[in-house]
Amino acid sequence: YRRDLSKFRMIPGAPLSYWVPQNLRKIYDSNKVLGEKGANKNQSGIGAVRQGIATGNDGRFVRRFWASSDEQRWVPFPKGGEDTWLLPRVTKSLLWDDDGAEVRRQSGGNGTPNEQLYFNQGVTYNRVKTSGRRFGYMHENSIFGDKGPGIFSEGNEWNILSYANSTLFTYLMLCRTPERMWEVGVVGEIPWHTNLEQTSLQEAAREAVGAMISKRQFTFTSPHYIGPVLLAMVDELETLPQYEHSHRNLRQRVDTINPERTKDCSSSITELAVEAARYQTRIESKLQSRSDAVDSSVFDSFNISDEDRDMVHQEIALRTIEDPRQHEEYSPESVTETSVDFAEQVKDLLLHFALRATNKSDDGIVPISDVDGEDDLTTHIEREFERVWGEHASDRLAEVDEILGSQSAAKEAYPNLRTWLEEDLFDYHVSKFDRVPIIWRLTTERLVSDPKGEGFGCLVDYHQLDRGVFDRLQNHYLEPRRNLLRERRSAANRRQTDDSLSTSEQAEAAEEYDRCESGLEQIQVFEDRLSKLVQYDPRDRSTAEQKRTVAAADRVARFRSRTEERLEIVDELATMKDVDMGELFTGNFYEKVENQREEWINALEDLEKAFTAYAADADQPVEAHLYDLFDY
């Protein structure tokens, strides 16, 4: 493709190799002022575009939202990511206890820039991406990051969302950024026109976000998760407690897409999956139609001709991995088969039931092994099928079992289901939850060399972990399991020496004896490991170090007291009529005192607490964040 450069002119500030057609110069020449919150009102362009927090230590300050249940301390944290179009995948939360005090003290971070814009509705985007569409709605209960900057213009968020995801906007950005790094300064200079403040763009953005929520509501790592898609087809959804997320109220502000048809409990799993495929195709069709409508409206807003529209599409196709001229054809009614991820949908159903079972258990523990008096995981799953499908539960379980494997059901009803739950469920859970599981798999199998089977295994709900979990494991699970293995070992021992049995039966009994013996050994080692875990490990600290810490606490206390006295003297000087603080002190000294006095005193008080905590006996625990204060 060769460009006729006679038709192109440079954009001010762009690299020499990037040009814009002369007939599109009018976009830059006719840009209007967009009122914005927290920025210069006279600035032209899309709005106030600002970078957010870089913690310098994400391992400490950032968690997945499903691993942090306290939204007072952990707030949603859009960090960019490869999929931010329309609705960013907000999987992470930022530690914001005490208004972010710990984040501010982190020496390797950038503090809390543009803090006045935190917890404001806006638009966020991914700075680096191979395609164009990268802007998503940012919920007001959010703090934005450095890799996911925010765009703010009170009252125009939905219009901005439509405009920023249009092909015209993508083209204008590509003219400015051959390296595809969309920095905040460049995004903020893209022209805005008051014609873009039309209701149709707002409605299109809301409908598109509603469609995206409908698509993401079956994804485990989405705040909008409501359950597996197969359950939606029988209208049997119940949100898990792990998904009490502040962003979920967005569903009330937009129109989500509900299934047009649902099935009754007599329908097979395959029939449910076909209906699910039709439903998901309808969602994709909605997303496509809203995107097309936005492109058309934005082009019309700037009076772009058909010829120039073709040129914009061609340029985007050349410079990105997307070609806006090519559209997927979606026809929900023509769908007659399951989607390619049918087996994955079935596994999602089982994982959902496992999450529900562990959460609803009295102690957050569900055994995988046989334990007297306790239902194992397979029993819990069967009960979930009975709750949803009633009299048809056995048929649905048989279908699922056939999908999961090819073992014969001669000895037990659902052998493939049991095998998958015991051997594959946890790995599947880890892969679905970005390697941050909320049900933990405890097993004794790896504690001994050459194990014969698993002595004990269970799932534990991460959110129900507490000091008593080891006692519950010992008293309610390990001891009954040990007794059961002893009984089986005794029975196997009798059978392997019973001459009335065949050779093969005696061999099976010998194998059973070895499994029980190995299981008992595993449980003993497991209990030894648990006892070590509950033992306190005091800090390694000498008496001289403790004395030095005590002395440091006393010095900090004295310094804080002197600082407070000096601040009082400065305040007295400021109230005197014949004293000019500007002449008495250099520069903006007094202004800095006024702005930072509270931080100084609070920091010194915290530092005194830190030294006092470290001065305590070595067996006393110390909160981790207190260590920050020594450098701070």
Residue pairs with C-beta under 8 A, 6 or more apart in sequence:
1 314
1 318
3 19
5 19
7 21
7 22
7 23
8 19
8 20
8 21
8 22
9 19
9 20
9 21
9 22
9 25
10 16
10 18
10 19
10 20
11 18
11 19
11 20
11 28
11 175
11 176
12 28
13 176
13 189
14 20
14 175
14 176
15 178
17 178
18 174
18 175
18 176
18 178
19 175
20 28
20 172
20 175
21 308
21 311
23 305
23 308
24 304
24 308
26 302
26 303
27 172
27 191
27 193
27 302
28 191
30 191
30 193
30 302
31 44
31 45
31 191
31 192
31 193
32 44
32 191
32 192
32 193
32 194
33 41
33 42
33 43
33 44
33 192
34 43
34 44
34 45
34 46
34 47
34 153
34 156
34 192
35 41
35 153
35 154
35 155
35 156
36 43
36 47
36 48
36 152
36 153
36 154
37 48
37 117
37 120
37 152
37 153
37 154
38 48
38 50
38 114
38 116
38 117
38 120
38 152
39 47
39 48
39 50
39 152
40 48
43 188
44 189
44 191
44 192
45 188
45 189
45 190
45 191
45 192
46 151
46 153
46 160
46 163
46 164
46 187
46 188
46 190
46 191
46 192
47 151
47 152
47 153
47 156
47 160
47 188
47 192
48 117
48 151
48 152
48 153
48 188
49 149
49 150
49 151
49 152
49 184
49 185
49 187
49 188
50 113
50 114
50 117
50 144
50 149
50 150
50 152
50 184
51 113
51 114
51 144
51 146
51 149
51 184
52 113
52 114
52 118
52 143
52 144
52 145
52 146
52 148
52 149
52 150
53 77
53 94
53 103
53 109
53 110
53 111
53 112
53 113
53 143
53 144
53 145
53 146
54 109
54 110
54 145
54 146
54 147
55 61
55 62
55 94
55 103
55 106
55 109
56 106
56 107
56 108
56 109
56 110
57 106
57 108
57 109
60 95
60 106
61 94
61 95
61 102
61 103
61 106
62 77
62 79
62 92
62 93
62 94
62 95
63 74
63 92
63 93
63 95
63 436
64 91
64 92
64 93
64 221
64 433
64 434
64 436
65 74
65 76
65 90
65 91
65 92
65 93
65 223
65 245
66 221
66 242
66 243
66 433
66 436
66 438
67 436
67 438
67 462
68 74
68 93
69 242
69 244
69 463
71 93
71 244
71 245
71 246
72 97
73 95
73 96
73 97
74 93
74 94
74 95
74 96
75 93
75 94
75 96
75 141
75 142
75 143
76 90
76 92
76 93
76 94
76 139
76 141
76 142
76 143
76 223
76 245
76 246
76 247
77 90
77 92
77 93
77 94
77 142
77 143
77 144
77 145
78 84
78 88
78 90
78 92
78 124
78 136
78 138
78 142
78 144
78 145
78 148
79 92
79 145
79 147
79 148
80 88
80 124
80 125
80 126
80 127
80 128
80 145
80 147
80 148
81 88
81 89
81 91
81 126
81 148
82 126
82 129
83 89
84 124
84 125
84 126
84 129
84 134
84 135
84 136
84 148
85 133
85 134
85 135
85 136
85 165
85 212
86 135
86 136
86 137
86 161
86 165
86 205
86 208
86 209
86 212
86 287
87 136
87 137
87 209
87 212
87 213
87 216
88 124
88 136
88 137
88 138
88 148
89 216
89 221
89 222
90 139
90 142
90 223
90 247
91 221
91 222
91 434
94 100
94 103
94 143
95 102
95 103
96 103
96 143
100 112
100 115
102 625
102 628
103 109
103 111
103 112
104 111
104 112
105 625
105 628
105 629
105 631
105 632
106 628
107 631
107 632
110 146
112 118
114 150
117 144
117 150
117 152
118 142
118 143
118 144
119 140
119 141
119 142
119 143
120 140
120 150
120 152
120 154
121 138
121 139
121 140
121 157
122 138
122 144
122 150
122 151
122 152
122 153
122 157
123 135
123 136
123 137
123 138
123 150
123 151
123 157
123 160
123 161
123 164
124 135
124 136
124 137
124 138
124 142
124 144
124 148
124 149
124 150
124 151
125 134
125 135
125 136
125 148
125 149
125 151
125 164
125 182
125 187
126 134
126 147
126 148
127 147
127 148
127 149
127 181
127 182
127 183
128 147
128 180
128 181
128 182
129 180
129 182
130 180
130 320
130 321
131 320
131 321
131 322
132 167
132 169
132 170
132 171
132 173
132 174
132 316
132 320
132 322
133 165
133 170
133 291
133 322
134 165
134 182
135 151
135 160
135 161
135 164
135 165
136 161
137 157
137 158
137 161
137 205
137 209
137 250
138 144
138 150
138 157
139 246
139 247
139 250
141 246
141 247
142 247
144 150
149 184
149 187
151 160
151 164
151 187
153 160
156 197
158 201
158 202
158 205
158 206
159 196
159 197
159 198
159 201
159 202
159 205
161 205
161 209
162 196
162 201
162 202
162 204
162 205
162 208
162 294
162 297
162 298
163 169
163 192
163 196
163 201
163 294
163 298
165 291
165 294
166 294
166 295
166 298
166 299
167 295
167 298
167 312
167 313
167 316
167 324
168 295
168 298
168 299
168 302
168 304
168 312
169 190
169 298
170 316
170 320
171 312
171 315
171 316
172 190
172 191
173 182
173 186
173 187
173 190
174 180
174 315
174 316
174 319
174 320
176 186
176 189
176 190
177 183
177 186
193 301
193 302
195 300
195 301
195 302
196 298
196 301
198 297
198 301
200 293
200 297
201 294
201 297
201 298
204 290
204 293
204 294
204 297
205 290
205 294
206 253
206 254
206 255
207 254
207 255
207 286
207 290
208 286
208 287
208 290
208 291
208 294
209 250
209 254
210 254
210 255
210 256
210 257
211 256
211 257
211 283
211 286
211 287
211 290
212 287
213 224
213 250
213 251
213 254
213 256
214 256
214 257
214 258
214 283
215 280
215 283
215 284
215 287
216 222
216 224
216 225
217 224
217 225
217 226
217 227
217 256
218 225
218 226
218 227
218 228
218 229
218 232
218 348
219 225
220 348
220 351
220 432
220 433
221 432
221 433
221 434
223 243
223 245
223 247
223 248
224 245
224 247
224 248
224 250
224 251
225 239
225 240
225 243
226 232
226 237
226 239
226 243
227 237
227 238
227 239
227 240
227 352
228 345
228 348
228 349
228 351
228 352
229 276
229 279
229 280
229 345
229 348
230 269
230 272
230 273
230 276
230 345
230 346
230 348
230 349
231 237
231 349
231 352
231 388
232 259
232 262
232 276
232 279
233 259
233 262
233 263
233 267
233 272
233 273
233 275
233 276
233 279
234 262
234 263
234 264
234 265
234 267
234 272
234 388
234 389
235 259
235 262
236 388
238 356
240 352
240 355
240 356
240 359
241 359
241 463
242 355
242 359
242 438
242 463
257 279
257 282
257 283
257 286
259 275
259 279
260 278
260 279
260 282
261 275
262 275
263 271
263 272
263 275
265 388
265 389
265 390
265 391
265 392
266 392
268 395
268 396
268 399
269 346
269 396
269 399
269 400
269 403
270 338
270 342
270 399
273 338
273 339
273 342
273 345
274 335
274 336
274 337
274 338
276 338
276 339
276 345
277 335
277 337
277 338
277 339
278 332
278 333
278 335
279 332
280 339
281 330
281 331
281 332
281 335
282 330
282 332
284 328
284 330
285 330
285 331
285 332
288 327
288 328
288 330
292 327
295 324
299 309
304 312
313 323
313 324
313 325
314 325
316 322
316 323
316 324
317 323
317 324
317 325
339 345
342 403
343 403
346 400
346 403
346 404
347 404
347 420
347 428
348 432
349 400
350 381
350 400
350 417
350 420
350 421
350 425
351 425
351 428
351 429
351 432
353 380
353 381
353 384
353 385
354 366
354 377
354 380
354 381
354 421
354 425
354 429
354 439
354 459
355 438
355 439
356 384
357 366
357 377
357 380
357 381
357 384
358 364
358 365
358 366
358 439
358 459
358 460
358 461
359 461
359 463
359 464
361 461
363 464
363 469
363 472
363 476
364 460
364 461
364 463
364 464
364 465
364 469
365 458
365 459
365 460
365 461
365 469
365 472
365 473
365 476
365 477
366 375
366 376
366 377
366 380
366 458
366 459
367 374
367 375
367 376
367 377
367 456
367 457
367 458
367 477
367 481
368 376
368 377
368 421
368 422
368 441
368 454
368 457
368 458
368 459
369 376
369 454
369 455
369 456
369 457
369 458
369 481
370 376
370 481
370 484
371 477
371 480
371 481
371 484
372 480
372 481
372 483
372 484
373 480
374 476
374 477
374 480
375 383
377 421
377 422
377 425
377 459
378 414
378 417
378 418
378 421
381 417
381 421
382 393
382 397
382 414
385 393
385 396
385 397
386 393
389 395
389 396
394 413
397 413
397 414
397 417
398 409
398 413
398 414
400 414
400 417
401 409
401 413
401 414
401 415
401 416
401 417
402 416
404 416
404 417
404 419
404 420
405 415
405 416
405 419
405 420
406 416
407 415
407 416
407 419
408 415
409 415
412 418
422 454
422 457
426 437
426 439
426 441
426 459
429 437
429 439
430 437
437 462
438 461
438 462
438 463
439 459
439 460
439 461
439 462
440 459
440 460
440 462
440 465
441 457
441 458
441 459
442 456
442 457
442 458
442 459
442 460
442 473
443 454
443 456
443 457
444 454
444 455
444 456
444 457
444 519
444 522
444 523
444 525
444 526
445 451
445 453
445 454
445 455
445 457
445 522
447 522
447 525
447 526
447 529
448 518
448 521
448 522
448 525
451 518
451 522
452 511
452 514
452 515
452 517
452 518
452 519
453 515
453 518
453 519
454 519
454 522
455 481
455 485
455 518
455 519
455 520
455 521
455 522
455 523
455 526
456 477
456 478
456 481
456 519
456 522
456 523
456 526
458 473
458 477
460 469
470 530
470 533
470 534
473 530
474 527
474 530
478 523
478 526
478 527
481 519
481 523
482 520
482 523
485 516
485 519
485 520
485 523
486 516
486 520
488 512
488 516
489 512
489 513
489 516
489 517
489 520
492 509
492 510
492 512
492 513
492 516
493 509
493 513
495 501
495 505
495 506
495 509
495 512
496 506
496 507
496 509
496 510
496 513
497 506
498 506
498 509
501 509
536 619
538 617
538 618
538 619
539 618
539 622
540 618
541 618
546 615
546 618
549 611
549 614
549 615
550 611
550 615
552 611
553 608
553 611
553 612
553 615
556 604
556 607
556 608
556 611
557 608
559 604
560 601
560 604
560 605
560 608
563 600
563 601
563 604
564 601
567 593
567 597
567 601
570 590
570 593
573 579
573 581
573 584
574 581
574 590
581 589
581 590
582 590
603 629
603 632
606 626
606 629
607 629
607 630
607 632
609 626
610 626
610 627
610 629
610 630
613 620
613 622
613 623
613 626
614 622
614 626
616 622
